[in-house]
Amino acid sequence: MPASWAEIFPHLMRAKLIATRGVKDKLVTMEDPFSIIRDFESKGIMGPITLDMLPTKSIGRTVAPIAESEPENIEFRNNLPDWRKEDFPMEALDVSVDLSIHYDITGNSTTEGKMVDINAAFTNRLERLRKLIIKNSNLPRRPMEIARLQAERGRFQARESIAVAIGLVNDPRHTKNGHLMFGLEDSTGEMNCLLMNRTGDDRIIEHSNVIESGLMPDDVVGVSGSFSANGDLFYIDDLHFPMEDRHEKSYSDTGVSVAFLSDIHVGSKTFLEAQWMKMAKWFNTDPLARTIKYLVLSGDCVDGVGIYPGQDKELAIKDLYGQYSRFAELLELLPEWVECIMLPGNHDAVRPAEPQPTLEPDIQQDFNATTFVGNPCDFSLHGVRLLSYHGKSIDDFVAGLRTVTYSDPVEAMRQMLRRRHLAPQWGGKTPLSPEPEDGLVIREVPDIFVTGHVHGHECVDFRGTTLICSSTWQDQTSYQRMLGFQPKPCMLTVVNLGTHKTTAIPFA
């Protein structure tokens, strides 16, 4: 009687062989697939198996031929990027996992979604970011409550008498003259603020940059300045954000590496399976891959079901649990020393409101060597602090700030770090869960900050933090084609925790 796939699969893993879907269906029809695996082992064959490598005769049931994924044996584009052994000094084969989670909403969500919860979330946000602004900004004096400022505004109508306030931004907008106006609110009151677009010798570059970009609704900022003669308007001399000027990066004593990817979208017809197989072969054969201890998967690992109208027409696997089971099989192709860290995104089987808890146990049971966390997750690997966030709020930053585009998503990440908040806008494109402790405040500036969602790819430094926009494993979708958006798929970003050297491996 033919063996089941569950019996065959472990033998393939031990032999470091990779079966495409067509080969999988062929092996389960054979009377003795194990002898074929042993034959490959004796000949030193490793990596992907194609249909033409299998015997043409088999005993047992037959199935209709299934087309092979293409391209299967394409060469690495531009060979591979150069890397130096001293930048990636340690193999990960015998290194123990060192993972510490600082924040994860999983099991800690207590909100009931009532107005009292919303008020508590915004109060918590304001209090925490207020402390960061006081700590990290050079305020000319200690901030006052807005109600008190307004009551004493006669004291603050001269340039030599500066007032300081910290609050939430309401209704930011540009005037016809190019100035920036917004309301500033705290628990005591609200005042109207004006940041003028100065020119010539009066121009302040930092102010011009803020005016060019704009502000997000519900940002927390500090302002210093004075009131107009009638007290109706607060003229801003300086604007203050929560982020410090420079972050001092932590370096690990252990020189293993961490790799990043996102938005794999298993189950979609546009999932690039052949390129995944190519990456799996690289993981099992390349010297650089032997330094990789961790693989961070920043959400949307499957395409999901019912995420958008007409999605079923674009699905190769229409069962949600089937999508996760297939992804678990694909992760099994990676070497045994690689530990995966997996968080959800907006296509995954969790609540859409952020912060999102991790995937349910019924899904997790199919996976080995995988740590499941929520979105976002603040954690450390061997003493290096990482912040992984799927990145749904990038949609809001693109809509709300003039300088953020889908072609340059890391600008949204810079803006998040400046604000020390991942998704400030309430009621935008990103649904938010009003927790008593705002789970989207960036508690500590990370050494590595990674997002996905937009199917781009970039790796840059910003004030001492490595910013990574993880690459997708999905080809251009019909919706992206309609928008004229071209993704950057199949790029594996690798960062060494001991040296913070980076490289990106192309598999397309």
DRENFIDO-40754 format. One record per residue (C-alpha): x, y, z; residue number from 0; residue in one letter. Coordinates in steps of 0.05 Angstrom, whole numbers, plus 5000, padded with zeros to 4 digits. Last residue first. Layout:
N
> X Y Z NUM A
...
***
This chain:
508
> 5278 5726 4835 507 A
> 5317 5699 4896 506 F
> 5356 5761 4914 505 P
> 5398 5760 4978 504 I
> 5402 5824 5018 503 A
> 5462 5842 5063 502 T
> 5471 5875 5130 501 T
> 5527 5887 5180 500 K
> 5501 5897 5251 499 H
> 5567 5869 5277 498 T
> 5545 5820 5331 497 G
> 5471 5813 5312 496 L
> 5486 5801 5238 495 N
> 5430 5825 5193 494 V
> 5403 5787 5133 493 V
> 5348 5813 5086 492 T
> 5318 5761 5040 491 L
> 5293 5792 4975 490 M
> 5239 5752 4939 489 C
> 5193 5807 4915 488 P
> 5200 5881 4901 487 K
> 5128 5901 4884 486 P
> 5108 5941 4822 485 Q
> 5049 5988 4833 484 F
> 5012 6013 4771 483 G
> 4947 6018 4810 482 L
> 4912 5968 4766 481 M
> 4972 5922 4769 480 R
> 4971 5926 4844 479 Q
> 4898 5904 4844 478 Y
> 4913 5847 4795 477 S
> 4969 5823 4841 476 T
> 5044 5831 4827 475 Q
> 5081 5769 4851 474 D
> 5081 5747 4923 473 Q
> 5140 5729 4966 472 W
> 5145 5799 4997 471 T
> 5206 5837 5020 470 S
> 5215 5865 5090 469 S
> 5222 5940 5099 468 C
> 5281 5942 5146 467 I
> 5303 6003 5187 466 L
> 5368 5996 5226 465 T
> 5367 6045 5284 464 T
> 5425 6092 5298 463 G
> 5392 6156 5277 462 R
> 5361 6123 5216 461 F
> 5400 6068 5180 460 D
> 5374 6036 5116 459 V
> 5346 5970 5090 458 C
> 5294 5970 5035 457 E
> 5244 5924 5002 456 H
> 5173 5935 4979 455 G
> 5111 5891 4987 454 H
> 5073 5945 5026 453 V
> 5054 5902 5087 452 H
> 5123 5892 5117 451 G
> 5157 5924 5178 450 T
> 5223 5919 5214 449 V
> 5258 5962 5267 448 F
> 5327 5940 5289 447 I
> 5365 5971 5348 446 D
> 5298 5990 5377 445 P
> 5279 6056 5410 444 V
> 5245 6035 5474 443 E
> 5170 6038 5490 442 R
> 5145 6051 5420 441 I
> 5072 6067 5435 440 V
> 5027 6019 5397 439 L
> 5003 5979 5457 438 G
> 4969 6039 5489 437 D
> 4959 6015 5560 436 E
> 4885 6014 5578 435 P
> 4874 5983 5509 434 E
> 4834 6018 5455 433 P
> 4839 5968 5397 432 S
> 4856 6003 5332 431 L
> 4830 5993 5261 430 P
> 4880 6021 5211 429 T
> 4851 6059 5152 428 K
> 4835 6119 5195 427 G
> 4789 6125 5255 426 G
> 4843 6139 5307 425 W
> 4909 6162 5278 424 Q
> 4973 6149 5317 423 P
> 4994 6082 5288 422 A
> 5065 6060 5306 421 L
> 5082 6112 5359 420 H
> 5149 6140 5382 419 R
> 5130 6202 5341 418 R
> 5199 6208 5309 417 R
> 5202 6132 5306 416 L
> 5136 6128 5269 415 M
> 5159 6183 5221 414 Q
> 5222 6145 5204 413 R
> 5180 6083 5191 412 M
> 5134 6122 5144 411 A
> 5197 6145 5107 410 E
> 5216 6072 5103 409 V
> 5155 6062 5057 408 P
> 5187 6098 4998 407 D
> 5149 6073 4936 406 S
> 5085 6070 4977 405 Y
> 5092 6144 4990 404 T
> 5106 6187 5052 403 V
> 5127 6261 5043 402 T
> 5057 6290 5040 401 R
> 5034 6258 5105 400 L
> 4962 6235 5118 399 G
> 4945 6185 5064 398 A
> 5014 6153 5061 397 V
> 5018 6153 5137 396 F
> 4949 6121 5141 395 D
> 4968 6065 5093 394 D
> 5034 6056 5131 393 I
> 4987 6039 5189 392 S
> 4983 5967 5165 391 K
> 5057 5957 5180 390 G
> 5068 5885 5202 389 H
> 5107 5908 5263 388 Y
> 5172 5878 5289 387 S
> 5212 5917 5340 386 L
> 5280 5888 5355 385 L
> 5328 5898 5413 384 R
> 5396 5864 5411 383 V
> 5413 5828 5476 382 G
> 5420 5758 5446 381 H
> 5354 5768 5409 380 L
> 5309 5820 5442 379 S
> 5234 5832 5435 378 F
> 5180 5884 5420 377 D
> 5123 5852 5382 376 C
> 5071 5888 5340 375 P
> 5032 5846 5323 374 N
> 5029 5785 5368 373 G
> 5079 5728 5377 372 V
> 5086 5656 5353 371 F
> 5154 5622 5363 370 T
> 5167 5570 5309 369 T
> 5213 5509 5312 368 A
> 5155 5465 5288 367 N
> 5089 5486 5259 366 F
> 5023 5448 5249 365 D
> 5001 5460 5321 364 Q
> 5003 5535 5313 363 Q
> 4938 5538 5273 362 I
> 4895 5503 5325 361 D
> 4932 5542 5379 360 P
> 4905 5609 5354 359 E
> 4950 5660 5318 358 L
> 4980 5716 5359 357 T
> 4944 5776 5388 356 P
> 4936 5839 5346 355 Q
> 4953 5910 5370 354 P
> 4916 5930 5329 353 E
> 4845 5915 5307 352 A
> 4838 5864 5251 351 P
> 4824 5805 5298 350 R
> 4864 5743 5280 349 V
> 4865 5694 5222 348 A
> 4917 5730 5180 347 D
> 4909 5778 5121 346 H
> 4918 5841 5164 345 N
> 4983 5816 5193 344 G
> 5003 5763 5243 343 P
> 5070 5749 5277 342 L
> 5120 5693 5266 341 M
> 5189 5683 5297 340 I
> 5224 5624 5263 339 C
> 5283 5587 5293 338 E
> 5334 5562 5241 337 V
> 5379 5505 5266 336 W
> 5335 5451 5233 335 E
> 5349 5476 5163 334 P
> 5291 5504 5123 333 L
> 5245 5457 5084 332 L
> 5199 5451 5145 331 E
> 5180 5523 5133 330 L
> 5147 5503 5068 329 L
> 5107 5449 5102 328 E
> 5082 5498 5155 327 A
> 5061 5544 5098 326 F
> 5020 5488 5068 325 R
> 4986 5476 5135 324 S
> 4971 5550 5142 323 Y
> 4938 5553 5073 322 Q
> 4899 5489 5087 321 G
> 4873 5521 5151 320 Y
> 4845 5578 5109 319 L
> 4814 5534 5056 318 D
> 4813 5564 4986 317 K
> 4883 5543 4966 316 I
> 4901 5570 4896 315 A
> 4864 5634 4911 314 L
> 4853 5691 4862 313 E
> 4780 5677 4846 312 K
> 4766 5670 4920 311 D
> 4789 5741 4932 310 Q
> 4728 5770 4897 309 G
> 4715 5822 4950 308 P
> 4772 5830 5001 307 Y
> 4797 5790 5061 306 I
> 4747 5733 5051 305 G
> 4800 5679 5059 304 V
> 4872 5688 5080 303 G
> 4932 5703 5036 302 D
> 4981 5667 5083 301 V
> 5045 5692 5115 300 C
> 5011 5760 5121 299 D
> 5056 5781 5179 298 G
> 5127 5800 5197 297 S
> 5163 5733 5191 296 L
> 5229 5738 5229 295 V
> 5278 5682 5212 294 L
> 5329 5668 5267 293 Y
> 5395 5630 5272 292 K
> 5426 5652 5206 291 I
> 5502 5640 5204 290 T
> 5495 5575 5164 289 R
> 5458 5615 5111 288 A
> 5522 5652 5095 287 L
> 5557 5586 5079 286 P
> 5503 5567 5027 285 D
> 5475 5496 5020 284 T
> 5412 5485 5062 283 N
> 5388 5557 5064 282 F
> 5403 5564 4990 281 W
> 5359 5504 4974 280 K
> 5303 5534 5015 279 A
> 5312 5600 4977 278 M
> 5304 5565 4911 277 K
> 5243 5529 4936 276 M
> 5214 5596 4956 275 W
> 5229 5622 4886 274 Q
> 5190 5564 4857 273 A
> 5132 5579 4904 272 E
> 5122 5651 4884 271 L
> 5052 5663 4912 270 F
> 5011 5695 4857 269 T
> 4956 5642 4858 268 K
> 4947 5659 4931 267 S
> 4947 5604 4983 266 G
> 5013 5625 5014 265 V
> 5014 5701 5019 264 H
> 5088 5710 5035 263 I
> 5077 5780 5062 262 D
> 5141 5785 5102 261 S
> 5216 5770 5104 260 L
> 5273 5780 5152 259 F
> 5337 5743 5169 258 A
> 5374 5743 5236 257 V
> 5449 5730 5243 256 S
> 5496 5698 5293 255 V
> 5555 5735 5323 254 G
> 5541 5724 5396 253 T
> 5569 5780 5439 252 D
> 5511 5821 5414 251 S
> 5515 5895 5397 250 Y
> 5469 5949 5424 249 S
> 5458 6012 5383 248 K
> 5463 6081 5413 247 E
> 5403 6120 5388 246 H
> 5411 6192 5365 245 R
> 5370 6256 5367 244 D
> 5319 6232 5418 243 E
> 5248 6216 5396 242 M
> 5187 6247 5430 241 P
> 5175 6306 5382 240 F
> 5180 6381 5397 239 H
> 5158 6440 5355 238 L
> 5189 6510 5362 237 D
> 5167 6582 5357 236 D
> 5093 6565 5349 235 I
> 5043 6622 5349 234 Y
> 4983 6604 5392 233 F
> 4918 6634 5367 232 L
> 4856 6663 5400 231 D
> 4893 6704 5453 230 G
> 4871 6772 5425 229 N
> 4944 6794 5418 228 A
> 4967 6727 5392 227 S
> 4994 6676 5441 226 F
> 5067 6655 5450 225 S
> 5114 6599 5432 224 G
> 5133 6527 5451 223 S
> 5097 6466 5424 222 V
> 5102 6393 5445 221 G
> 5075 6337 5403 220 V
> 5029 6276 5410 219 V
> 5000 6257 5343 218 D
> 4924 6245 5344 217 D
> 4914 6268 5272 216 P
> 4979 6262 5234 215 M
> 5022 6323 5221 214 L
> 5046 6355 5156 213 G
> 5103 6333 5111 212 S
> 5123 6400 5080 211 E
> 5105 6437 5145 210 I
> 5146 6388 5186 209 V
> 5206 6395 5139 208 N
> 5199 6471 5138 207 S
> 5199 6471 5214 206 H
> 5264 6431 5217 205 E
> 5296 6476 5164 204 I
> 5280 6541 5201 203 I
> 5269 6598 5153 202 R
> 5276 6668 5182 201 D
> 5335 6686 5137 200 D
> 5293 6674 5075 199 G
> 5225 6643 5083 198 T
> 5179 6625 5141 197 R
> 5122 6575 5136 196 N
> 5087 6591 5201 195 M
> 5067 6539 5252 194 L
> 4999 6560 5278 193 L
> 4964 6531 5339 192 C
> 4891 6532 5362 191 N
> 4881 6513 5436 190 M
> 4846 6456 5471 189 E
> 4827 6440 5543 188 G
> 4842 6404 5608 187 T
> 4855 6332 5588 186 S
> 4902 6354 5532 185 D
> 4887 6383 5464 184 E
> 4926 6418 5409 183 L
> 4887 6442 5348 182 G
> 4922 6448 5282 181 F
> 4948 6499 5231 180 M
> 5008 6492 5184 179 L
> 5026 6552 5140 178 H
> 5029 6546 5064 177 G
> 4995 6613 5050 176 N
> 4929 6579 5031 175 K
> 4930 6545 5099 174 T
> 4953 6473 5111 173 H
> 4913 6427 5157 172 R
> 4919 6387 5221 171 P
> 4850 6371 5251 170 D
> 4869 6354 5322 169 N
> 4939 6341 5350 168 V
> 4944 6312 5420 167 L
> 4980 6351 5474 166 G
> 5043 6382 5503 165 I
> 5047 6456 5522 164 A
> 5102 6508 5530 163 V
> 5096 6583 5538 162 A
> 5151 6632 5523 161 I
> 5156 6702 5551 160 S
> 5210 6738 5510 159 E
> 5167 6734 5447 158 R
> 5111 6772 5481 157 A
> 5039 6749 5490 156 Q
> 5052 6696 5543 155 F
> 5031 6730 5608 154 R
> 4964 6751 5579 153 G
> 4952 6677 5565 152 R
> 4941 6663 5639 151 E
> 4873 6628 5633 150 A
> 4894 6599 5566 149 Q
> 4958 6571 5594 148 L
> 4920 6542 5654 147 R
> 4871 6506 5609 146 A
> 4928 6480 5565 145 I
> 4965 6448 5623 144 E
> 5036 6474 5630 143 M
> 5102 6450 5601 142 P
> 5168 6462 5638 141 R
> 5212 6514 5604 140 R
> 5253 6524 5541 139 P
> 5243 6450 5522 138 L
> 5305 6415 5496 137 N
> 5271 6351 5477 136 S
> 5288 6280 5499 135 N
> 5263 6276 5571 134 K
> 5205 6325 5567 133 I
> 5183 6295 5501 132 I
> 5189 6225 5529 131 L
> 5147 6242 5590 130 K
> 5093 6272 5546 129 R
> 5095 6209 5504 128 L
> 5076 6167 5565 127 R
> 5022 6213 5591 126 E
> 4990 6226 5524 125 L
> 4987 6153 5504 124 R
> 4958 6133 5572 123 N
> 4904 6187 5567 122 T
> 4889 6165 5495 121 F
> 4880 6092 5516 120 A
> 4839 6111 5578 119 A
> 4792 6154 5537 118 N
> 4781 6098 5487 117 I
> 4769 6048 5544 116 D
> 4718 6095 5577 115 V
> 4683 6101 5509 114 M
> 4673 6026 5507 113 K
> 4714 5977 5466 112 G
> 4713 5923 5520 111 E
> 4788 5927 5529 110 T
> 4827 5875 5568 109 T
> 4880 5849 5519 108 S
> 4938 5817 5556 107 N
> 4935 5745 5531 106 G
> 4973 5763 5468 105 T
> 4987 5838 5470 104 I
> 5062 5826 5464 103 D
> 5116 5869 5497 102 Y
> 5186 5856 5524 101 H
> 5196 5786 5494 100 I
> 5265 5756 5508 99 S
> 5295 5707 5457 98 L
> 5362 5672 5465 97 D
> 5358 5607 5425 96 V
> 5419 5562 5434 95 S
> 5476 5564 5384 94 V
> 5498 5496 5356 93 D
> 5484 5507 5281 92 L
> 5486 5583 5282 91 A
> 5554 5593 5249 90 E
> 5591 5655 5273 89 M
> 5630 5710 5239 88 P
> 5581 5747 5193 87 F
> 5619 5813 5183 86 D
> 5687 5778 5192 85 E
> 5667 5727 5138 84 K
> 5657 5782 5088 83 R
> 5597 5788 5042 82 W
> 5590 5799 4967 81 D
> 5520 5796 4939 80 P
> 5501 5732 4902 79 L
> 5504 5710 4829 78 N
> 5478 5773 4794 77 N
> 5410 5739 4795 76 R
> 5417 5669 4824 75 F
> 5407 5620 4767 74 E
> 5339 5592 4749 73 I
> 5327 5519 4766 72 N
> 5253 5518 4782 71 E
> 5224 5577 4742 70 P
> 5170 5554 4740 69 E
> 5125 5510 4782 68 S
> 5115 5441 4750 67 E
> 5049 5425 4717 66 A
> 5009 5369 4748 65 I
> 5000 5302 4713 64 P
> 4934 5267 4727 63 A
> 4940 5216 4783 62 V
> 4956 5143 4783 61 T
> 4941 5091 4836 60 R
> 4991 5038 4853 59 G
> 5056 5013 4823 58 I
> 5103 5063 4791 57 S
> 5140 5069 4726 56 K
> 5173 5133 4701 55 T
> 5224 5135 4756 54 P
> 5233 5205 4786 53 L
> 5284 5256 4763 52 M
> 5237 5282 4708 51 D
> 5187 5303 4761 50 L
> 5236 5351 4793 49 T
> 5269 5343 4861 48 I
> 5294 5407 4895 47 P
> 5356 5405 4940 46 G
> 5404 5348 4951 45 M
> 5434 5292 4909 44 I
> 5495 5257 4938 43 G
> 5485 5194 4895 42 K
> 5472 5150 4956 41 S
> 5422 5201 4982 40 E
> 5383 5202 4917 39 F
> 5379 5126 4919 38 D
> 5356 5128 4991 37 R
> 5300 5175 4971 36 I
> 5280 5129 4914 35 I
> 5280 5069 4962 34 S
> 5235 5108 5008 33 F
> 5183 5120 4953 32 P
> 5166 5045 4955 31 D
> 5097 5031 4924 30 E
> 5092 5098 4890 29 M
> 5028 5139 4887 28 T
> 5049 5183 4946 27 V
> 5113 5201 4910 26 L
> 5077 5229 4849 25 K
> 5033 5278 4887 24 D
> 5094 5305 4924 23 K
> 5133 5311 4859 22 V
> 5079 5355 4829 21 G
> 5076 5398 4891 20 R
> 5152 5409 4892 19 T
> 5193 5363 4935 18 A
> 5257 5388 4969 17 I
> 5311 5339 4990 16 L
> 5356 5349 5050 15 K
> 5360 5273 5061 14 A
> 5334 5281 5133 13 R
> 5279 5327 5107 12 M
> 5258 5278 5052 11 L
> 5253 5222 5102 10 H
> 5210 5265 5147 9 P
> 5162 5279 5089 8 F
> 5149 5208 5067 7 I
> 5108 5185 5128 6 E
> 5064 5247 5130 5 A
> 5057 5243 5054 4 W
> 5024 5175 5063 3 S
> 5058 5110 5040 2 A
> 5030 5069 4982 1 P
> 5000 5000 5000 0 M
***
